[in-house]
Amino acid sequence: MSKFLGTGVALVTPFREDLSVDVAALINIVDHTIKGGVEYLVVLGTTAESATLSKEEKELVKQTIIKANNGRVPLVVGVGGNNTAEVVHELKNSDLTAFDAILSVSPYYNKPTQEGIFQHFKAIAEASPLPIILYNVPGRTGSNVLPETVIRLANSFKNIIGVKEAAGDIVQAMRLIKDKPKDFLVISGDDMITLPMVLAGGAGVISVIGQGFPKEFSSMVRYALRGNLDDANNIHFQLMDIIDYIFEEGNPAGIKVVFENLGLSTSAVRLPLVKATDSLIQKINNFPILATNKING
């Protein structure tokens, strides 16, 4: 699945100050991101605040991105949850023709065993009309999908094509890369360790910072995929502090400050998230890269 090599971005849902979905801003963000050179877009992931969107708003977001993209890059849509039957129902009853794959998070809150996680994704694989990218993010779900479970799923179902690995554990990522089937994609779900994961054999990233600085971050990933360590490091080291900043008070509060600075949207988020504090806004706005919006590399 070479279309998912490189940089994907988990798009935000921009809001107006009254917290309604800002369609015009979303169109501008899609255009900004694609023109910056990313390889694909992820719709309705965690960064989209999808947990706070109504069914109607989710459909509005999907249709807006589909139209704004206009077939320029592949699209991945988030379809996951902790009620297996409900996820299966959604897969069987949704129009997914505009999308190239689904991203499905490991069940959260229930804290299933590894066998439970396997059976959950088995049911999804049997129901999905599209290729599946697993999403392991223990910090949000409360359970870690172990490498042996991912590899078992990869070997059992041809339509499970990759994993977005966001455990923040480079050793776990390397075990996945070592043992995976040849064409299975190990995709970084952590902006800060994207570079070492790619250099170890990873397929790229599904990024948050990549939508704020698409040209720079996607260039770094392409350098890494080609083994050009000096140029990749140059960009990575310049981005490290801003990556820390955007996650300092939760995602997507930080990246939305970047978009506000760039004039693309407000920084509004929905409860239970709150806007970034004044001190964080100042740190982000004073960051040299935002001041010049130019990185050497």
C-alpha positions as CSV (number, residue, x, y, z in Angstrom):
1,M,0.0,0.0,0.0
2,S,2.5,2.6,-1.2
3,K,-0.1,5.3,-1.1
4,F,0.3,5.3,2.7
5,L,4.1,5.7,2.7
6,G,5.2,9.0,4.0
7,T,3.1,11.6,5.9
8,G,-0.5,11.4,6.7
9,V,-2.2,14.0,8.9
10,A,-5.0,13.6,11.4
11,L,-7.0,16.7,10.6
12,V,-8.5,19.0,13.2
13,T,-12.2,20.0,13.1
14,P,-12.0,23.9,13.2
15,F,-14.8,25.6,15.2
16,R,-16.1,29.2,15.1
17,E,-16.1,31.0,18.4
18,D,-19.7,29.8,19.0
19,L,-18.3,26.2,18.6
20,S,-20.1,25.4,15.4
21,V,-18.1,23.6,12.7
22,D,-16.3,26.1,10.6
23,V,-16.6,24.7,7.1
24,A,-14.7,27.5,5.3
25,A,-11.7,27.0,7.7
26,L,-11.8,23.3,7.2
27,I,-11.5,23.8,3.4
28,N,-8.6,26.1,3.9
29,I,-6.8,23.7,6.2
30,V,-7.2,20.8,3.8
31,D,-5.8,23.0,1.0
32,H,-2.9,24.2,3.2
33,T,-2.0,20.6,4.1
34,I,-2.2,19.1,0.6
35,K,-0.3,22.0,-0.9
36,G,2.4,21.4,1.7
37,G,3.1,18.0,0.3
38,V,1.6,15.4,2.6
39,E,0.8,12.1,1.2
40,Y,-2.7,11.5,2.7
41,L,-5.3,12.8,5.1
42,V,-7.0,11.1,8.0
43,V,-10.6,12.2,8.7
44,L,-12.4,12.0,12.0
45,G,-9.5,10.8,14.1
46,T,-8.9,11.8,17.7
47,T,-7.4,15.2,16.7
48,A,-10.8,16.0,15.0
49,E,-12.5,15.9,18.4
50,S,-14.7,13.3,16.9
51,A,-15.9,12.3,20.3
52,T,-17.7,15.6,20.6
53,L,-19.2,15.7,17.1
54,S,-22.8,14.8,16.4
55,K,-23.6,12.3,13.7
56,E,-24.7,15.1,11.5
57,E,-21.5,17.1,12.1
58,K,-19.4,14.0,11.4
59,E,-21.1,13.7,8.0
60,L,-20.6,17.4,7.4
61,V,-16.9,17.1,8.1
62,K,-16.5,14.0,5.9
63,Q,-18.3,15.6,2.9
64,T,-16.4,18.9,3.3
65,I,-13.1,17.1,3.3
66,I,-14.0,14.9,0.4
67,K,-15.0,17.9,-1.7
68,A,-12.0,20.0,-0.7
69,N,-9.6,17.2,-1.4
70,N,-11.2,16.6,-4.9
71,G,-9.3,13.4,-5.3
72,R,-5.8,15.0,-4.8
73,V,-4.6,12.6,-2.1
74,P,-5.9,9.4,-0.5
75,L,-8.3,9.7,2.4
76,V,-8.5,7.5,5.5
77,V,-11.5,7.7,7.8
78,G,-11.7,6.9,11.5
79,V,-14.1,4.1,12.3
80,G,-13.6,2.6,15.7
81,G,-15.0,2.3,19.2
82,N,-15.3,0.1,22.3
83,N,-18.6,-1.5,21.2
84,T,-17.6,-4.1,18.6
85,A,-21.1,-4.6,17.3
86,E,-21.7,-0.9,16.8
87,V,-18.4,-0.5,14.9
88,V,-19.4,-3.5,12.6
89,H,-22.8,-1.9,12.1
90,E,-21.2,1.4,11.1
91,L,-18.9,-0.3,8.6
92,K,-21.8,-2.2,7.0
93,N,-24.1,0.7,6.8
94,S,-21.8,3.7,5.8
95,D,-21.0,5.0,2.4
96,L,-17.2,4.7,2.4
97,T,-16.7,4.9,-1.4
98,A,-14.7,8.2,-1.1
99,F,-12.1,6.6,1.3
100,D,-9.1,4.4,0.7
101,A,-8.8,2.8,4.2
102,I,-10.2,3.0,7.7
103,L,-8.2,3.8,10.9
104,S,-9.7,1.8,13.8
105,V,-8.6,2.4,17.4
106,S,-8.2,-0.4,19.9
107,P,-11.2,-0.6,22.2
108,Y,-10.9,2.0,25.0
109,Y,-12.3,2.0,28.6
110,N,-13.3,-1.8,28.5
111,K,-9.6,-2.8,28.8
112,P,-9.9,-6.1,26.9
113,T,-7.3,-8.9,27.0
114,Q,-5.1,-9.4,24.0
115,E,-7.5,-12.2,22.9
116,G,-10.4,-9.7,23.2
117,I,-8.5,-7.1,21.1
118,F,-7.8,-9.8,18.5
119,Q,-11.5,-10.9,18.3
120,H,-12.6,-7.2,18.1
121,F,-10.4,-6.6,15.1
122,K,-11.3,-10.0,13.6
123,A,-14.9,-8.9,13.5
124,I,-14.0,-5.5,12.0
125,A,-11.8,-7.2,9.4
126,E,-14.6,-9.5,8.4
127,A,-17.0,-6.5,8.0
128,S,-14.9,-3.8,6.5
129,P,-15.1,-3.1,2.7
130,L,-11.8,-1.2,3.0
131,P,-8.2,-1.9,4.1
132,I,-7.7,-1.4,7.8
133,I,-5.0,0.4,9.7
134,L,-5.0,-0.5,13.4
135,Y,-4.5,2.2,15.9
136,N,-2.6,1.5,19.2
137,V,-2.6,4.4,21.6
138,P,-2.4,3.0,25.2
139,G,-2.3,6.5,26.7
140,R,-5.9,7.0,25.6
141,T,-7.3,3.4,25.5
142,G,-5.9,2.0,28.8
143,S,-4.6,-1.1,27.1
144,N,-1.6,-1.8,24.9
145,V,-1.9,-3.9,21.7
146,L,1.2,-6.0,22.1
147,P,3.4,-6.6,19.0
148,E,2.5,-10.3,18.9
149,T,-1.2,-9.4,18.7
150,V,-0.6,-7.0,15.9
151,I,1.5,-9.5,14.0
152,R,-1.1,-12.2,14.6
153,L,-3.8,-9.9,13.1
154,A,-1.5,-9.0,10.2
155,N,-0.9,-12.6,9.3
156,S,-4.6,-13.6,9.7
157,F,-6.3,-10.9,7.7
158,K,-5.1,-9.6,4.3
159,N,-7.1,-6.4,4.7
160,I,-5.3,-5.4,7.9
161,I,-2.5,-3.5,6.1
162,G,-0.8,-1.6,8.9
163,V,-0.8,-0.1,12.4
164,K,-0.5,3.4,13.7
165,E,1.8,2.7,16.6
166,A,1.4,5.4,19.3
167,A,2.7,3.7,22.5
168,G,5.6,6.1,22.6
169,D,7.9,3.1,22.9
170,I,10.6,2.9,20.2
171,V,11.6,-0.7,21.3
172,Q,8.0,-1.9,20.8
173,A,8.0,-0.2,17.4
174,M,11.2,-1.9,16.5
175,R,9.8,-5.3,17.5
176,L,6.9,-4.7,15.2
177,I,9.2,-3.7,12.3
178,K,11.3,-6.8,12.9
179,D,8.5,-9.3,12.9
180,K,5.9,-7.8,10.6
181,P,5.0,-9.3,7.2
182,K,6.9,-7.8,4.3
183,D,4.2,-5.3,3.1
184,F,2.7,-4.5,6.5
185,L,3.0,-0.8,7.4
186,V,4.3,0.3,10.8
187,I,3.2,3.9,11.0
188,S,4.3,6.3,13.7
189,G,1.5,7.8,15.8
190,D,3.9,10.0,17.8
191,D,5.4,13.0,16.0
192,M,8.5,13.1,18.3
193,I,9.7,9.6,17.5
194,T,8.7,9.5,13.8
195,L,12.3,10.0,12.6
196,P,13.8,7.1,14.5
197,M,10.9,4.9,13.6
198,V,11.2,5.6,9.9
199,L,15.0,5.1,10.0
200,A,14.4,1.7,11.7
201,G,12.1,0.7,8.8
202,G,8.8,2.3,9.6
203,A,6.5,3.5,6.8
204,G,6.0,7.1,7.9
205,V,3.6,8.8,10.2
206,I,0.0,9.9,10.9
207,S,0.9,13.3,12.3
208,V,-0.6,16.2,14.2
209,I,2.3,18.7,13.7
210,G,2.3,17.8,10.0
211,Q,-0.8,19.8,9.3
212,G,0.7,22.9,10.9
213,F,4.0,22.6,9.0
214,P,3.2,20.2,6.1
215,K,6.0,21.1,3.9
216,E,8.7,20.8,6.6
217,F,7.4,17.7,8.3
218,S,6.6,15.7,5.1
219,S,10.1,16.7,3.8
220,M,11.7,15.3,6.9
221,V,9.8,12.0,6.5
222,R,10.8,11.7,2.8
223,Y,14.4,12.4,3.7
224,A,14.2,9.6,6.3
225,L,12.6,7.2,3.9
226,R,15.5,7.8,1.5
227,G,18.1,7.4,4.3
228,N,19.2,11.1,4.1
229,L,19.9,11.4,7.8
230,D,21.6,14.8,7.8
231,D,18.7,16.7,6.2
232,A,16.1,14.7,8.2
233,N,17.9,15.5,11.4
234,N,18.2,19.2,10.5
235,I,14.4,19.5,10.2
236,H,13.6,17.3,13.2
237,F,15.8,19.2,15.6
238,Q,14.2,22.5,14.5
239,L,10.7,21.1,15.1
240,M,11.3,19.4,18.4
241,D,10.3,22.2,20.7
242,I,7.1,23.1,18.7
243,I,6.1,19.4,18.8
244,D,6.4,19.5,22.6
245,Y,4.4,22.7,22.8
246,I,1.4,21.5,20.8
247,F,0.9,18.6,23.1
248,E,1.7,20.4,26.3
249,E,-1.9,21.1,27.2
250,G,-3.6,18.3,25.2
251,N,-4.4,17.7,21.6
252,P,-5.7,19.6,19.6
253,A,-5.6,22.7,21.7
254,G,-1.9,23.3,20.8
255,I,-2.2,22.7,17.0
256,K,-5.2,25.0,16.9
257,V,-3.1,27.8,18.3
258,V,-0.7,27.2,15.3
259,F,-3.7,27.5,12.9
260,E,-4.9,30.7,14.6
261,N,-1.4,32.1,14.2
262,L,-1.4,31.2,10.5
263,G,-4.8,32.8,10.1
264,L,-6.5,29.5,9.1
265,S,-9.0,29.0,12.0
266,T,-9.8,30.0,15.6
267,S,-8.2,28.1,18.4
268,A,-11.6,27.0,19.8
269,V,-12.1,23.5,21.2
270,R,-15.1,21.8,22.7
271,L,-15.5,20.7,26.3
272,P,-14.1,18.7,28.0
273,L,-11.1,20.2,26.3
274,V,-10.3,23.9,26.9
275,K,-8.3,26.5,25.0
276,A,-4.6,26.7,25.5
277,T,-3.5,29.0,28.3
278,D,-2.0,32.4,27.6
279,S,1.4,31.2,28.5
280,L,1.3,28.4,26.0
281,I,-0.1,30.6,23.3
282,Q,2.8,33.0,23.9
283,K,5.4,30.2,23.6
284,I,3.8,28.9,20.4
285,N,3.4,32.3,18.8
286,N,7.0,33.3,19.7
287,F,8.5,30.2,18.3
288,P,10.9,31.1,15.5
289,I,9.5,28.7,13.0
290,L,6.1,30.3,13.2
291,A,7.6,33.8,13.0
292,T,9.3,33.0,9.7
293,N,7.3,29.9,8.7
294,K,10.5,28.7,7.0
295,I,12.8,25.9,7.9
296,N,16.1,25.1,6.3
297,G,16.2,21.6,4.9
